[in-house]
Every structure is written in structure tokens, then in C-alpha cells.
């Protein structure tokens, strides 16, 4: 017995949940207006559709449509203004409910999150029991419903949640995962964009079972081998990506530069050049803020969805782009990856203001040897930004990563 619940063999290994509040904009809009239940309701924000109820959706109304286009498709729709603050409260409520289940919660945008309940089973029972607990608490505490997908991987759990329907639960056992995934189009993988979908269709691959069974010769023509073979593994139900919990908020501000680098193809000398530009962008931002930093963190995100991170604490605070580049170069040299890097993030933290008494004019990078900044010294001036402005987004930020009848369905190995 586990937490008062008998073990269910079909649920073995199904430790990943994907929990998503069903159309939060509509649920929030209807919370105080039960008379609109069952009607074609369209929630709008700044003239665009933020959400549509099931009856409006049946007429072809979709989120992102212009209001006039939505009314052309569904002339008798009831238009309701969005309440973003209430939607934010629902999202926060979802994360709070999930945090009571386990600390391993990964928000994934909107009102959705992945949850790893592997360590919560002894206390709360099998995954389906945990899913019911989450749904009941959301309904009782926030008056909203959610769909829950349960599987052995993130992909299986997310697609199971979509198949579950509003206020439903769907569990896909390990043995059924390849066949369950195989019936979906390749675009069901979030990693497959429009051009790749077209390239796959050109070689006769339109469903995930076709991708899973594709020959190496066909795959070689589609892109970098590591990326394509990783997609084939996803189609086969093989996904080693863990649920990554959101770190606790920190009061330490950072300056961060995000650098797209897929075009580099993993060539380290190109990555180093991009990293150098990013380091100088950080230096310019610090100079403009009259600050120096004590930590440098480099994160490399690769095509297989993995994140590789290394950090270093500086013995002496610095705001000099050249010094930051030297540190970042060492961090890059210490990282290894198996798939093509798609983005770099360079972040400098533990910022401190340069005392006004030692601030000098910001004129340009000094020549000669690089002079470190001591605890009471001035930050070396950085070269001015290029006229066209930085190529990447530089973001000073805080480190904060941090109804209908309910149904529960378990998909068996035979899902034909």
C-alpha cells in the first residue's frame, strides 16, 4: 500500500504530470456570470481575442483573432472584457496548489506546469489520485477546472493533457507511449517548426510514428544529425529531459544578455566571438548603470532541450567587457554538449554601485593592460555602443525563475 492507495501497475513509471487550467481567460470571465455558461463567449483584450468558450470555438473563433473577424465567424457571440489581474491570480493559485504536492514544479507559460510526482507517491498515492487532488483543490480554492496529462515523459504528459479534454485526466502507461505518440502529427512536437514540418512532409513524414521509423539515410538530409535523431527519440517516447523546478526568487539583480547562436553550428570559435560581443554588451550596461559585478554565469541551451550552466565568482568586482569575456571564455571551455547550441545567456550578478567619489567620465575603453577594479575603485570605462545598437536583448532583471463532468482515463497498451 502507498499512502492508503493500492498500487496500479499501469501507472508504474508515470511520474510526469502536465497540468493546465482550461482557457483561464474564459473561466475568469464566467466566474461571476454563471448565466453565460454554455453560450458563445469571446474574451477580448485591446481588440483581440484572448480566449473563446467551447461554443464560440466551434464557430472557428481562436485566441489572437481580431474582434471583428471573430464576430464575423460568430455574430451572436457575447463579448466580455478580459481581466488580466484575475488571470494572474489563477496562475499563481495553480502554482501554489502544485507546490503543496511537490517542490518539483516547472511553469511552462500561460496557466500550465509540469510536475514530477515520483517522490510524492508515498505520501499522496498514485499519479491519478494526485491528479484528482490537484483538480479538486483548484476547483475549491479558485473556482477553475484544469486538464491533467500523465506519462513517463514531458511530451507524453503534455499530449495526454490535450487529449484528456476540459476537466479531464488521461494517463498513458509506459507500454502504450510509442503507439499513443505515433498517431499525432509531427507538429505535435513543440520542437518542430513550420520549415521543419515542411521538410519532413517532403520526404513523406507527417506523423510521429513515421518519424520514429524513419531510416538514418532519410534523417541525414533533414538537418544536424544530433537534432534530428533527438526528435526521432521523442517520437519513440524517449525523452530524458527532467522537470526543472523554478528556483526560489532572489533579491540579487542581474544584467543578462541572450544570444541566439544556432547559426554557429556548434563551432566554438564562432561561439567565442558571440560571447565576446555579449560580454561587452554586459559591460556597457554596467557602465551605464554605474555598477560592477561579482559573479558571471554562462548558460548554453542546446537543440535537445538541455541547459548547461557554469558560474564563477570574481575575486575582484568588475564591469569591464574585456574581463567579463575572459571569464566567460573559460566557462565556455569547461562546457560540453551533445546537440547543437541554440542560445547562449551571459548573466552578471551580485551588482554593486560604484561610489560617486570614484566615478570617472564614460569616454571609451582605456588602452594598455586591463586594470581590475578593487572594492573601492572605479570601473574601467567601456567602448561606446555601436550606432545600430546591440544585436541582442539586454535585460536588467531579478533572478526569479522561479462544470463539465470530470473524467479520468487510462490508455491501455491497445489504443486503436
Secondary structure, 3 states (H helix, E strand, C coil): CECCECCCHHHCCCCEEEEEECCHHHHHHHCCCHHHCCCCEEEEECCEEEEECHHHHHCCCCCCCEHHHHHHHCCCCEEEECCHHHHHHHHHHHHHHHHCCCCCEEECCCCEEEEECCCCHHHHCCHHHHHHHHHHHHHHHHCCCEEEEEECCHHHHHHHHHHHCCCEEEEECHHHHHHHHHCCEHHHCCCCCHHHHHHHHHCCCCEHHHHHCCCHHHHHCCCCHHHHHHHHHHHCCCCCCCCCCCCCCCCCEEEEEEEECHHHCCCHHHHHHHHHHHHHHHHHHHHHHCEEEEEEEEEEEECCCCEEEEEEEEEEEECCHHHHHHHHHHHHHCCCCCCCEEEEEEEEECCEECCHHHCCCCCCCCCCCCCCCCCCCCCCCCCCCCCCCCCCEEEEEECCCCCCCCEEEEECCCCC
